[in-house]
Amino acid sequence: MSCLKRHLQTKHKHQLHQVAAQQPKIKEFALAFSPYNRKSQRKRKLDEGLCDFLATDMLPLNLIEGAGFKKYMKLVDPRYQLPSKCKLREMEMPKLMDKVKEDLKKKLNEARWVSLTTDAWTSWTNTPFLCNTSHFMRL
């Protein structure tokens, strides 16, 4: 037994127990630095927020692969591991699209008047595009 430990046990017994109760275990301490579990609610919320950010601001998916963005995200939450571009495109974005579609259907069903506009064109590379725009009012 060290001199410090003996001194604390004999002269500061009450404070020693208080400090020991507050001190985290090694496992708890290490957990604070390990990445989130893939299925954790926090990880899911961050992935959904990332998709919403990209979709709302119409940003390309490869933004998340940039060194500056990765560095920034480490500052925001060091435990968060960014999903791959492929995972975002094939798993997270379709969920967001389904949610937005359902919200839009609900809003259109509640609309009193709807005005539709259609536009079609072909790009210089002969890629056809069709755009439908709707304007509506809910009262």
C-alpha positions in Angstrom: 0.0 0.0 0.0 1.3 3.4 -0.9 1.9 6.2 1.6 -0.7 8.3 -0.1 -3.4 5.6 -0.1 -2.7 4.9 3.6 -2.9 8.6 4.5 -6.2 9.0 2.6 -7.7 5.9 4.2 -6.8 7.0 7.7 -7.2 10.8 7.6 -9.7 11.4 4.8 -11.9 8.3 4.8 -15.2 10.1 4.1 -13.8 12.1 1.1 -12.1 9.1 -0.3 -15.4 7.2 -0.6 -17.0 10.3 -2.2 -14.3 10.6 -4.8 -14.3 6.8 -5.5 -18.1 6.9 -6.1 -17.7 9.8 -8.6 -14.8 8.4 -10.5 -15.8 6.5 -13.7 -14.8 3.0 -14.3 -12.2 2.3 -17.0 -14.9 0.7 -19.2 -17.2 3.8 -18.9 -14.3 6.1 -19.6 -13.3 4.1 -22.7 -16.9 4.1 -24.0 -16.9 7.9 -24.1 -14.2 7.7 -26.9 -15.5 4.7 -28.9 -17.6 5.2 -32.0 -21.4 4.9 -31.6 -23.0 1.5 -32.2 -24.4 1.3 -35.8 -27.9 0.7 -34.4 -27.8 3.3 -31.6 -30.5 6.0 -31.7 -27.8 8.7 -31.6 -26.1 7.3 -34.8 -29.5 7.0 -36.6 -30.4 10.6 -35.6 -27.1 11.9 -36.9 -27.4 10.0 -40.2 -30.9 11.3 -40.7 -29.8 14.9 -39.9 -26.9 14.5 -42.4 -29.3 13.4 -45.1 -31.7 16.2 -44.3 -28.8 18.8 -44.4 -27.6 17.5 -47.8 -31.1 17.4 -49.3 -32.3 20.7 -47.9 -29.3 22.6 -49.2 -29.1 20.4 -52.4 -25.5 19.5 -51.8 -23.7 16.6 -53.5 -23.2 13.4 -51.5 -19.4 13.5 -52.1 -19.3 16.5 -49.7 -19.0 14.0 -46.8 -15.8 12.6 -48.3 -14.0 15.9 -48.1 -11.2 16.3 -45.6 -12.5 19.6 -44.3 -16.0 18.2 -43.7 -14.5 15.1 -41.9 -12.4 17.3 -39.7 -15.4 19.5 -38.9 -17.5 16.5 -37.9 -14.7 15.2 -35.6 -15.0 18.6 -33.8 -18.8 18.3 -33.7 -19.0 14.8 -32.3 -15.8 12.7 -32.2 -17.7 9.5 -31.7 -19.7 9.9 -34.9 -18.4 7.9 -37.8 -19.7 9.3 -41.1 -21.6 6.8 -43.3 -20.3 6.0 -46.7 -21.6 7.8 -49.7 -23.0 4.5 -50.9 -24.9 3.9 -47.6 -26.4 7.4 -47.8 -27.5 7.0 -51.4 -28.9 3.5 -51.1 -30.3 3.4 -47.5 -30.7 6.8 -45.9 -31.8 9.0 -48.8 -34.7 6.6 -49.9 -36.0 6.8 -46.3 -36.0 10.6 -46.5 -37.6 10.6 -49.9 -40.4 8.3 -48.6 -41.0 10.7 -45.7 -41.0 13.7 -47.9 -43.4 12.0 -50.4 -45.8 11.1 -47.6 -45.7 14.7 -46.3 -46.3 16.1 -49.8 -49.3 13.7 -50.4 -50.8 14.8 -47.1 -50.4 18.5 -48.0 -51.8 18.0 -51.5 -54.8 16.1 -50.1 -55.5 19.1 -47.8 -55.1 21.6 -50.6 -58.1 23.5 -51.9 -56.6 24.6 -55.2 -53.7 23.0 -57.1 -52.0 24.4 -60.2 -49.7 22.0 -62.2 -47.0 23.0 -64.7 -45.1 20.5 -66.8 -41.9 21.2 -68.7 -39.8 18.8 -70.8 -36.4 19.2 -72.5 -33.4 17.4 -73.7 -29.8 18.2 -72.6 -26.9 18.6 -74.9 -26.0 15.0 -74.3 -29.5 13.9 -75.3 -30.6 13.1 -71.7 -34.4 13.7 -71.5 -35.8 15.6 -68.5 -39.4 16.0 -67.4 -40.3 18.5 -64.6 -43.6 18.7 -62.9 -44.2 21.7 -60.6 -47.3 22.1 -58.4 -48.4 25.2 -56.5 -51.1 24.8 -54.0 -52.9 26.7 -51.2 -54.1 25.3 -48.0 -56.7 27.2 -46.0 
